[in-house]
Amino acid sequence: MKDHPDDLAAAWSELVATARRTVTDGLVVGTSGNVSRRLRDLVLVTPSGVPYDRLGPGDTTAVDLEGRQIIGTLRPTSELPMHLTVYRSTTATAVVHTHAPYATAVSTLVTELPPVHYMTAALGGPVRVAPYALYGSDELAAHMREALRDRTGCLLRNHGTITYGDSLDQALDRTAQLEWMCRVWLSASSVPGRTPNLLSAGELDAAAAQLRGYGQQGRH
């Protein structure tokens, strides 16, 4: 293992804090959902079935990109195939998977989240719904990979969400934005006799261009 112990400890602490936020933010219940972070050829990941508030420094769990356990004795999350698929096919350094309630509800209704808000562009375009497959399976990971093509987040039918980013903060923020958009669409589409206005491809392209210059550029 080439990672410096201090870097590893800090990364694990950040991962646990992010996992706990998914609970406090109402994105998961109990031990559902999972979080991971990549450090070069090492993937830190939440263990299976352990409440996040019980995780400490001694519970560090990590695998290599082939899924072989490198650090820890706790069994990694059952959704490890999805996390590894993201890391093998993108430049992501963080992945967040949740069972967010509004997003899960939407996943049972449509094959793509209708573009009700310009933040759709922040995820790369209209958010697709990956077909259902058993949790933890290679089949689900394959469906997810296709749904994530040119996107940074997708819905998993009758299951939840998965997003990725260059940091845990970015991946979690994308999950929160996706959950919020699902809530907006469900609320708007539930009004009797009314149909939500949707954004066009051109409007989304313009929003994407605007978002590329958003925030404090060059600030770390």
C-alpha positions as CSV (number, residue, x, y, z in Angstrom):
1,M,0.0,0.0,0.0
2,K,1.6,3.3,-1.2
3,D,-0.8,5.7,0.5
4,H,0.6,7.7,3.5
5,P,-1.1,6.6,6.8
6,D,-2.2,10.2,7.5
7,D,-3.8,10.5,4.1
8,L,-5.6,7.2,4.6
9,A,-6.9,8.2,8.1
10,A,-8.1,11.6,6.8
11,A,-9.8,10.0,3.8
12,W,-11.6,7.4,6.0
13,S,-12.7,10.1,8.4
14,E,-14.2,12.1,5.5
15,L,-15.9,9.0,4.1
16,V,-17.5,8.2,7.5
17,A,-18.6,11.8,7.9
18,T,-20.2,11.7,4.4
19,A,-21.9,8.4,5.2
20,R,-23.4,9.9,8.3
21,R,-24.7,12.9,6.4
22,T,-26.6,10.6,4.1
23,V,-28.6,9.5,7.2
24,T,-29.0,13.0,8.7
25,D,-30.1,14.4,5.4
26,G,-32.8,11.8,5.0
27,L,-31.2,10.1,2.0
28,V,-30.9,6.7,3.6
29,V,-32.5,4.8,6.5
30,G,-30.4,2.6,8.8
31,T,-27.5,1.0,6.9
32,S,-29.0,1.3,3.4
33,G,-26.9,3.1,0.9
34,N,-23.1,3.2,0.8
35,V,-20.2,5.5,0.1
36,S,-16.7,5.1,-1.3
37,R,-13.6,7.1,-2.1
38,R,-10.7,6.2,-4.4
39,L,-7.1,6.8,-3.4
40,R,-5.0,5.9,-6.5
41,D,-5.3,2.1,-6.7
42,L,-7.1,1.8,-3.4
43,V,-10.9,2.1,-2.8
44,L,-12.1,3.0,0.7
45,V,-15.7,1.8,1.2
46,T,-18.3,1.6,3.9
47,P,-18.7,-1.9,5.3
48,S,-21.8,-4.0,5.0
49,G,-24.5,-3.7,7.6
50,V,-22.7,-1.5,10.1
51,P,-24.5,1.6,11.3
52,Y,-22.5,4.7,10.3
53,D,-22.5,6.2,13.8
54,R,-20.6,3.1,15.1
55,L,-17.8,3.4,12.5
56,G,-14.4,4.5,13.9
57,P,-10.7,4.7,12.7
58,G,-10.3,1.0,13.5
59,D,-13.0,0.0,11.0
60,T,-11.2,1.2,7.9
61,T,-12.2,-1.0,5.0
62,A,-10.5,-0.9,1.6
63,V,-10.3,-3.0,-1.5
64,D,-8.2,-2.8,-4.7
65,L,-9.8,-2.2,-8.1
66,E,-10.4,-5.9,-8.6
67,G,-12.4,-6.0,-5.3
68,R,-9.8,-7.8,-3.2
69,Q,-9.8,-6.7,0.4
70,I,-6.6,-4.9,1.3
71,I,-7.5,-3.2,4.6
72,G,-9.8,-4.3,7.4
73,T,-11.8,-7.3,8.5
74,L,-15.3,-6.0,8.0
75,R,-17.0,-7.2,4.8
76,P,-17.3,-4.4,2.2
77,T,-20.7,-3.2,1.1
78,S,-22.7,-5.6,-1.0
79,E,-22.9,-2.9,-3.7
80,L,-19.1,-3.0,-4.3
81,P,-19.7,-4.1,-8.0
82,M,-21.4,-0.7,-8.7
83,H,-18.6,1.3,-7.0
84,L,-15.8,-0.5,-8.8
85,T,-17.6,-0.2,-12.1
86,V,-17.8,3.6,-11.7
87,Y,-14.0,3.8,-10.9
88,R,-13.1,1.5,-13.8
89,S,-15.1,3.5,-16.3
90,T,-14.7,7.1,-15.2
91,T,-12.2,9.5,-13.6
92,A,-14.3,9.6,-10.4
93,T,-12.7,9.7,-7.0
94,A,-15.9,9.4,-4.9
95,V,-19.2,7.6,-5.2
96,V,-22.4,7.9,-3.2
97,H,-25.3,5.5,-3.4
98,T,-28.5,6.1,-1.5
99,H,-32.1,5.0,-1.2
100,A,-33.4,8.6,-1.3
101,P,-37.2,8.4,-1.0
102,Y,-38.3,10.9,-3.7
103,A,-35.8,9.6,-6.2
104,T,-36.7,6.0,-5.5
105,A,-40.4,6.9,-6.0
106,V,-39.6,8.5,-9.4
107,S,-37.5,5.4,-10.4
108,T,-40.7,3.4,-10.3
109,L,-42.6,5.7,-12.6
110,V,-40.4,6.7,-15.5
111,T,-37.4,5.6,-17.5
112,E,-35.9,9.1,-17.4
113,L,-36.4,12.0,-14.9
114,P,-38.2,14.8,-16.9
115,P,-36.0,17.9,-17.0
116,V,-38.0,20.2,-14.7
117,H,-35.0,22.3,-13.6
118,Y,-31.8,23.6,-15.1
119,M,-29.7,21.6,-12.5
120,T,-30.4,18.7,-14.7
121,A,-27.5,20.0,-16.7
122,A,-25.2,19.7,-13.7
123,L,-25.6,15.9,-13.9
124,G,-24.7,15.9,-17.7
125,G,-28.3,15.9,-19.0
126,P,-31.7,14.2,-18.4
127,V,-31.2,11.6,-15.7
128,R,-31.8,8.1,-16.8
129,V,-33.3,5.2,-14.8
130,A,-31.2,2.0,-14.9
131,P,-33.4,-1.2,-15.3
132,Y,-34.0,-3.2,-12.2
133,A,-31.6,-6.0,-11.2
134,L,-30.9,-7.7,-7.9
135,Y,-28.9,-5.5,-5.5
136,G,-25.2,-6.3,-5.4
137,S,-25.2,-8.1,-8.7
138,D,-23.0,-7.6,-11.7
139,E,-26.1,-7.2,-13.8
140,L,-27.1,-4.1,-11.8
141,A,-23.6,-2.7,-12.2
142,A,-23.9,-3.1,-15.9
143,H,-27.3,-1.5,-16.1
144,M,-25.9,1.4,-14.0
145,R,-22.9,1.9,-16.2
146,E,-25.1,2.3,-19.3
147,A,-27.4,4.7,-17.5
148,L,-24.4,6.8,-16.4
149,R,-23.0,7.2,-20.0
150,D,-22.1,10.9,-20.3
151,R,-23.8,11.5,-16.9
152,T,-22.6,11.9,-13.3
153,G,-25.7,10.4,-11.7
154,C,-28.6,8.1,-12.4
155,L,-31.6,6.5,-10.8
156,L,-31.8,2.7,-10.2
157,R,-35.3,1.4,-10.8
158,N,-37.1,0.4,-7.6
159,H,-33.9,1.0,-5.7
160,G,-32.4,4.5,-5.4
161,T,-29.6,6.7,-6.7
162,I,-26.0,6.7,-7.5
163,T,-23.8,9.7,-8.2
164,Y,-20.0,10.3,-8.5
165,G,-17.6,13.2,-8.5
166,D,-14.1,14.5,-7.9
167,S,-14.8,14.6,-4.2
168,L,-17.1,13.2,-1.6
169,D,-18.7,16.7,-1.2
170,Q,-19.4,16.9,-4.9
171,A,-20.8,13.4,-5.1
172,L,-23.1,14.0,-2.1
173,D,-24.2,17.4,-3.5
174,R,-25.2,15.7,-6.8
175,T,-27.2,13.2,-4.8
176,A,-29.0,16.0,-2.9
177,Q,-29.7,17.9,-6.2
178,L,-31.1,14.7,-7.8
179,E,-33.3,14.0,-4.8
180,W,-34.6,17.6,-4.9
181,M,-35.4,17.5,-8.6
182,C,-37.3,14.3,-8.1
183,R,-39.3,15.9,-5.3
184,V,-40.0,19.0,-7.5
185,W,-41.2,16.8,-10.4
186,L,-43.4,14.6,-8.2
187,S,-44.9,17.7,-6.6
188,A,-45.6,19.5,-9.9
189,S,-46.9,16.4,-11.7
190,S,-49.4,15.7,-8.9
191,V,-51.4,18.8,-9.5
192,P,-54.7,17.7,-11.1
193,G,-55.2,18.9,-14.6
194,R,-51.8,20.4,-15.0
195,T,-48.6,19.1,-16.7
196,P,-45.2,20.4,-15.7
197,N,-43.3,22.6,-18.2
198,L,-40.0,20.9,-19.2
199,L,-36.8,22.4,-20.4
200,S,-35.7,21.9,-24.0
201,A,-32.3,20.4,-25.0
202,G,-31.2,23.9,-26.0
203,E,-32.2,25.4,-22.7
204,L,-30.2,22.6,-20.9
205,D,-27.2,23.2,-23.1
206,A,-27.3,26.9,-22.2
207,A,-27.5,26.1,-18.5
208,A,-24.6,23.7,-18.8
209,A,-22.5,26.4,-20.3
210,Q,-23.5,28.8,-17.6
211,L,-22.8,26.3,-14.8
212,R,-19.2,25.7,-16.1
213,G,-18.4,29.2,-14.8
214,Y,-20.3,29.0,-11.6
215,G,-18.7,29.5,-8.2
216,Q,-15.3,30.7,-7.1
217,Q,-13.0,29.6,-9.9
218,G,-9.5,28.5,-8.8
219,R,-10.5,28.4,-5.1
220,H,-9.6,25.2,-3.2
